[in-house]
Amino acid sequence: MKSLHQLHAEGGGSREFVEQFVNGRHGGRWSSAKDHWSRTVEHIAHNAKELESMHAGEAQGRAETLARTLAWALARVHKCWACAL
């Protein structure tokens, strides 16, 4: 799984996502944001039925994409799925 630091280093949209995710809902607290990012990806990886038929690497990549889509949409309104647990 790509870390928030790796995504941030990619620049462009990835950097924009990380900055919104960290600075928005998580108030600049990288430790909370990193934990919640990992939990989001892991939850999707373990629960998304569409990933069951994929090879491990493909499923991990798809889980990250789905997690990023969810986290990005929620971050835009200053929310986080993992914060709500």
SETI-875439 format. One record per atom (N, C-alpha, C): x, y, z; residue number from 1; residue in one letter; atom name. Coordinates in steps of 0.05 Angstrom, whole numbers, padded with zeros to 5 digits. Example, Ala and Ser with C-alpha at 12.3 -4.5 7.8 and 13.67 -1.06 7.14 Angstrom:
[[00264 -00114 00156] 1 a N]
[[00246 -00090 00156] 1 a CA]
[[00264 -00066 00156] 1 a C]
[[00257 -00045 00142] 2 s N]
[[00273 -00021 00143] 2 s CA]
[[00258 00001 00157] 2 s C]
//
This chain:
[[00017 -00023 00000] 1 m N]
[[00000 00000 00000] 1 m CA]
[[00018 00025 00000] 1 m C]
[[00010 00044 -00017] 2 k N]
[[00025 00069 -00017] 2 k CA]
[[00018 00085 00008] 2 k C]
[[00039 00096 00020] 3 s N]
[[00035 00113 00044] 3 s CA]
[[00026 00141 00035] 3 s C]
[[00016 00156 00054] 4 l N]
[[00010 00184 00048] 4 l CA]
[[00034 00199 00039] 4 l C]
[[00057 00193 00051] 5 h N]
[[00082 00207 00043] 5 h CA]
[[00089 00201 00014] 5 h C]
[[00085 00175 00006] 6 q N]
[[00091 00168 -00022] 6 q CA]
[[00072 00182 -00041] 6 q C]
[[00046 00182 -00034] 7 l N]
[[00026 00196 -00051] 7 l CA]
[[00033 00226 -00053] 7 l C]
[[00041 00238 -00031] 8 h N]
[[00047 00266 -00030] 8 h CA]
[[00071 00271 -00049] 8 h C]
[[00091 00254 -00049] 9 a N]
[[00115 00257 -00065] 9 a CA]
[[00108 00255 -00095] 9 a C]
[[00087 00241 -00102] 10 e N]
[[00079 00238 -00130] 10 e CA]
[[00071 00265 -00143] 10 e C]
[[00063 00284 -00126] 11 g N]
[[00055 00310 -00136] 11 g CA]
[[00027 00310 -00149] 11 g C]
[[00020 00332 -00161] 12 g N]
[[-00005 00334 -00176] 12 g CA]
[[-00030 00328 -00159] 12 g C]
[[-00048 00312 -00170] 13 g N]
[[-00072 00305 -00157] 13 g CA]
[[-00068 00289 -00131] 13 g C]
[[-00047 00272 -00132] 14 s N]
[[-00040 00256 -00108] 14 s CA]
[[-00033 00274 -00084] 14 s C]
[[-00017 00294 -00090] 15 r N]
[[-00008 00313 -00069] 15 r CA]
[[-00033 00329 -00059] 15 r C]
[[-00050 00337 -00078] 16 e N]
[[-00074 00352 -00070] 16 e CA]
[[-00092 00336 -00052] 16 e C]
[[-00095 00310 -00059] 17 f N]
[[-00111 00292 -00042] 17 f CA]
[[-00099 00290 -00014] 17 f C]
[[-00073 00285 -00012] 18 v N]
[[-00060 00282 00014] 18 v CA]
[[-00063 00307 00031] 18 v C]
[[-00058 00330 00019] 19 e N]
[[-00060 00355 00034] 19 e CA]
[[-00088 00360 00044] 19 e C]
[[-00108 00354 00028] 20 q N]
[[-00136 00357 00037] 20 q CA]
[[-00143 00336 00059] 20 q C]
[[-00134 00312 00055] 21 f N]
[[-00139 00290 00075] 21 f CA]
[[-00126 00296 00102] 21 f C]
[[-00101 00305 00101] 22 v N]
[[-00086 00311 00126] 22 v CA]
[[-00095 00337 00138] 22 v C]
[[-00096 00358 00123] 23 n N]
[[-00101 00384 00134] 23 n CA]
[[-00130 00390 00139] 23 n C]
[[-00148 00377 00123] 24 g N]
[[-00177 00382 00127] 24 g CA]
[[-00187 00369 00152] 24 g C]
[[-00197 00345 00150] 25 r N]
[[-00209 00331 00172] 25 r CA]
[[-00190 00325 00195] 25 r C]
[[-00165 00320 00189] 26 h N]
[[-00146 00312 00209] 26 h CA]
[[-00130 00335 00221] 26 h C]
[[-00137 00359 00214] 27 g N]
[[-00124 00383 00226] 27 g CA]
[[-00094 00383 00225] 27 g C]
[[-00082 00372 00204] 28 g N]
[[-00053 00372 00201] 28 g CA]
[[-00039 00350 00217] 28 g C]
[[-00054 00333 00230] 29 r N]
[[-00043 00311 00246] 29 r CA]
[[-00036 00287 00228] 29 r C]
[[-00011 00286 00219] 30 w N]
[[-00003 00264 00201] 30 w CA]
[[-00007 00237 00213] 30 w C]
[[-00002 00234 00239] 31 s N]
[[-00004 00207 00251] 31 s CA]
[[-00033 00196 00249] 31 s C]
[[-00052 00213 00255] 32 s N]
[[-00080 00205 00253] 32 s CA]
[[-00087 00199 00224] 32 s C]
[[-00079 00217 00206] 33 a N]
[[-00085 00214 00177] 33 a CA]
[[-00073 00188 00167] 33 a C]
[[-00048 00182 00174] 34 k N]
[[-00035 00157 00164] 34 k CA]
[[-00050 00133 00174] 34 k C]
[[-00057 00133 00200] 35 d N]
[[-00072 00110 00211] 35 d CA]
[[-00099 00107 00197] 35 d C]
[[-00113 00129 00193] 36 h N]
[[-00139 00127 00180] 36 h CA]
[[-00138 00119 00151] 36 h C]
[[-00116 00128 00137] 37 w N]
[[-00112 00119 00110] 37 w CA]
[[-00108 00089 00108] 37 w C]
[[-00091 00079 00126] 38 s N]
[[-00085 00050 00126] 38 s CA]
[[-00110 00034 00133] 38 s C]
[[-00125 00043 00152] 39 r N]
[[-00150 00030 00160] 39 r CA]
[[-00170 00030 00138] 39 r C]
[[-00172 00051 00123] 40 t N]
[[-00191 00053 00101] 40 t CA]
[[-00183 00033 00079] 40 t C]
[[-00158 00033 00071] 41 v N]
[[-00149 00014 00050] 41 v CA]
[[-00153 -00014 00059] 41 v C]
[[-00145 -00021 00083] 42 e N]
[[-00148 -00048 00094] 42 e CA]
[[-00177 -00057 00095] 42 e C]
[[-00195 -00039 00104] 43 h N]
[[-00223 -00046 00105] 43 h CA]
[[-00234 -00052 00077] 43 h C]
[[-00228 -00036 00058] 44 i N]
[[-00237 -00041 00031] 44 i CA]
[[-00225 -00067 00020] 44 i C]
[[-00199 -00071 00025] 45 a N]
[[-00186 -00095 00015] 45 a CA]
[[-00198 -00120 00026] 45 a C]
[[-00208 -00119 00051] 46 h N]
[[-00219 -00143 00063] 46 h CA]
[[-00249 -00146 00059] 46 h C]
[[-00263 -00125 00050] 47 n N]
[[-00292 -00127 00048] 47 n CA]
[[-00304 -00122 00020] 47 n C]
[[-00289 -00113 00001] 48 a N]
[[-00300 -00108 -00026] 48 a CA]
[[-00301 -00134 -00041] 48 a C]
[[-00325 -00143 -00047] 49 k N]
[[-00329 -00169 -00061] 49 k CA]
[[-00316 -00169 -00088] 49 k C]
[[-00315 -00146 -00102] 50 e N]
[[-00304 -00145 -00129] 50 e CA]
[[-00274 -00152 -00129] 50 e C]
[[-00261 -00151 -00106] 51 l N]
[[-00232 -00157 -00105] 51 l CA]
[[-00226 -00187 -00102] 51 l C]
[[-00246 -00203 -00095] 52 e N]
[[-00242 -00231 -00088] 52 e CA]
[[-00230 -00247 -00111] 52 e C]
[[-00237 -00241 -00136] 53 s N]
[[-00228 -00256 -00159] 53 s CA]
[[-00201 -00246 -00170] 53 s C]
[[-00190 -00225 -00159] 54 m N]
[[-00166 -00213 -00169] 54 m CA]
[[-00141 -00225 -00156] 54 m C]
[[-00119 -00223 -00170] 55 h N]
[[-00093 -00231 -00158] 55 h CA]
[[-00086 -00210 -00136] 55 h C]
[[-00070 -00218 -00117] 56 a N]
[[-00064 -00201 -00094] 56 a CA]
[[-00055 -00173 -00101] 56 a C]
[[-00036 -00171 -00119] 57 g N]
[[-00025 -00144 -00127] 57 g CA]
[[-00046 -00127 -00140] 57 g C]
[[-00062 -00139 -00157] 58 e N]
[[-00084 -00125 -00171] 58 e CA]
[[-00105 -00116 -00151] 58 e C]
[[-00112 -00134 -00133] 59 a N]
[[-00132 -00128 -00112] 59 a CA]
[[-00122 -00105 -00094] 59 a C]
[[-00097 -00105 -00087] 60 q N]
[[-00086 -00084 -00070] 60 q CA]
[[-00087 -00057 -00084] 60 q C]
[[-00080 -00057 -00109] 61 g N]
[[-00080 -00032 -00124] 61 g CA]
[[-00109 -00022 -00127] 61 g C]
[[-00128 -00040 -00132] 62 r N]
[[-00156 -00031 -00134] 62 r CA]
[[-00167 -00022 -00108] 62 r C]
[[-00159 -00035 -00086] 63 a N]
[[-00168 -00026 -00059] 63 a CA]
[[-00157 00002 -00053] 63 a C]
[[-00133 00008 -00061] 64 e N]
[[-00122 00035 -00057] 64 e CA]
[[-00137 00055 -00073] 64 e C]
[[-00144 00048 -00098] 65 t N]
[[-00159 00066 -00115] 65 t CA]
[[-00187 00072 -00103] 65 t C]
[[-00200 00051 -00094] 66 l N]
[[-00226 00054 -00082] 66 l CA]
[[-00224 00071 -00056] 66 l C]
[[-00204 00065 -00040] 67 a N]
[[-00200 00080 -00015] 67 a CA]
[[-00195 00109 -00020] 67 a C]
[[-00179 00114 -00040] 68 r N]
[[-00173 00142 -00047] 68 r CA]
[[-00198 00157 -00057] 68 r C]
[[-00214 00143 -00073] 69 t N]
[[-00239 00155 -00082] 69 t CA]
[[-00257 00162 -00059] 69 t C]
[[-00260 00144 -00041] 70 l N]
[[-00277 00148 -00017] 70 l CA]
[[-00265 00170 00001] 70 l C]
[[-00240 00168 00007] 71 a N]
[[-00227 00188 00024] 71 a CA]
[[-00227 00216 00012] 71 a C]
[[-00222 00217 -00014] 72 w N]
[[-00222 00243 -00028] 72 w CA]
[[-00249 00256 -00027] 72 w C]
[[-00270 00241 -00032] 73 a N]
[[-00297 00252 -00032] 73 a CA]
[[-00304 00262 -00004] 73 a C]
[[-00297 00247 00016] 74 l N]
[[-00303 00255 00044] 74 l CA]
[[-00285 00278 00053] 74 l C]
[[-00260 00278 00045] 75 a N]
[[-00242 00299 00053] 75 a CA]
[[-00251 00326 00042] 75 a C]
[[-00264 00327 00020] 76 r N]
[[-00273 00352 00008] 76 r CA]
[[-00294 00365 00026] 76 r C]
[[-00308 00349 00042] 77 v N]
[[-00328 00360 00060] 77 v CA]
[[-00318 00357 00089] 77 v C]
[[-00292 00355 00093] 78 h N]
[[-00279 00353 00119] 78 h CA]
[[-00289 00330 00136] 78 h C]
[[-00292 00307 00123] 79 k N]
[[-00301 00283 00138] 79 k CA]
[[-00281 00260 00132] 79 k C]
[[-00282 00240 00149] 80 c N]
[[-00265 00217 00146] 80 c CA]
[[-00280 00192 00155] 80 c C]
[[-00280 00172 00139] 81 w N]
[[-00294 00147 00146] 81 w CA]
[[-00284 00136 00172] 81 w C]
[[-00258 00134 00175] 82 a N]
[[-00246 00122 00199] 82 a CA]
[[-00251 00139 00224] 82 a C]
[[-00253 00165 00221] 83 c N]
[[-00259 00182 00244] 83 c CA]
[[-00287 00177 00256] 83 c C]
[[-00304 00167 00239] 84 a N]
[[-00332 00163 00247] 84 a CA]
[[-00335 00137 00263] 84 a C]
[[-00315 00120 00263] 85 l N]
[[-00317 00094 00277] 85 l CA]
[[-00316 00098 00307] 85 l C]
//
